[in-house]
Amino acid sequence: MQQAAGKSSISWDPEKFGVRTLVSRLMQALGSKDGREIVLEIEALRDQGLVDRLEDGDYYLKK
């Protein structure tokens, strides 16, 4: 998955998004069968400091 596509796909909720909802929407948009590669890309965005996780496991976009 290209990072630009991943970033634009998560822009629908700029404050906070549940990982299940996010992965489900991205799986549909990108035609993924199980979402593993999507979670890896979300974690890559996290490594770049673009998103982070809350204690409850939800991701949020860093401002």
N, C-alpha and C positions, 0 to 999 in steps of 0.2 A: 504494500500500500504506500502510496506517495504521501509524504508528510503534509503537503499542501491540501490534499484531499481530506486527510484526517482532521486537520485544523478547521477546515471549513465545515466539516460534518458535525463538529462539536460546538460550533458557534450558535446553535439554536438555543442554548441555555447558558448564558455567560457567567452565571454565578456558581451553580452547583449542579451536578448531574450524577445520578446513581449509575454504578458500573453496569448493572444488568440492563437498564434502559438504554444506556449509551451503546453498549456492545450489540444489543438487539437491533437498534436503529442502523448502526454501521454495517451489521451483517446483511441486513436487507438492502441497504444502499449499494454495498460493494459485492454482493453475491457470495459472501463467505458461508461455508458450511458449518463451522464450529466456533469461529470467533477467536481462536488462539492467536492468529497473527495480528488481530486488532488489539488485543490486550497487550501484546508485545510492543506495538506502536504507541499505545497510550503510555506505557512505561518508558518508552524512549522519549516521549514528550516530557514526561516527569523528570527524567535524567537531565533534560535540557533546561529545566526550571520553568517550563511553560504551564504545567499543571501540577497539582499536589493532591494528597489524600487527607481526608478528615479521619477522625478516630472511628467513625462508623463505616469507613470504607469507601464513601462517596468521593469522587474526584471533584476538584474545582479548578477553574482557570485562574492563574495568577495574574494580577494586574500589573 
